[in-house]
């Protein structure tokens, strides 16, 4: 799999917040943004898998506290 370039124009305040969050994790802003996008993509794919499983097996039993 190759790589591509994505260029974004973002507001100064947002960039500062991204820098702050990335620095807390010892990451570059680029790595932080990519990691965040990958995590969100995983969450979306996981939710889709859960929904497909429920359609196949039926909804799971509700949890009773």
N, C-alpha and C positions, 0 to 999 in steps of 0.2 A: 504494500500500500504506500503510495506516495504522499507528499504533503502539498498543500496549497496555501496561498496567502489570502488573508481576509483583512481588509483595512476598515477601521471604524473611526467615525468622528464622534467623540463623546465630550460632554461638558466637563470643565475643569474640576468641579466638585466631585463628580462621579469618579474621575481618574484618581483624585486624591484618596477617596475612600477605597478604591481598588488597590492602590499602592499600600495603604495602611493594612488592609486585610492580607495582602500578599506578604508584606514584610513580617507580620506576626507569625506567618507560617514558614518564613525563610525562603520564599519563592519569588520569582519574577512575576510581574503583572501578567505577562503572556501565559506563563504556566498556570497561574491561579485561574485565569479566565477559562483556559482550555479544560482544566480539571473540573471547574464548576459546570461547564457545558456537558462534559462527559457524564458527570454525576446526574444532572437533570435528565439527560437522555436515558441513562440506566433506569432511573425512577419511572420514567414514562413507559419504557419497554417492560419493566417488571409489572407495572399496573396492568398493562395489556395482557401479559401472560396470566395474571391472576384472574382477570375477567374471562379469558378464554377457558381456563381450567374450570371456573364456576359454570360456564355454559355447558361444558362437557360432563362434569360430575354433578352439577347442581350446586346451589348455594350452600355454604358451610353452615353448620349449626351455630346459632347465636351463643355468645359467651354469657353465662349467667354469673353475675358477681356473687 
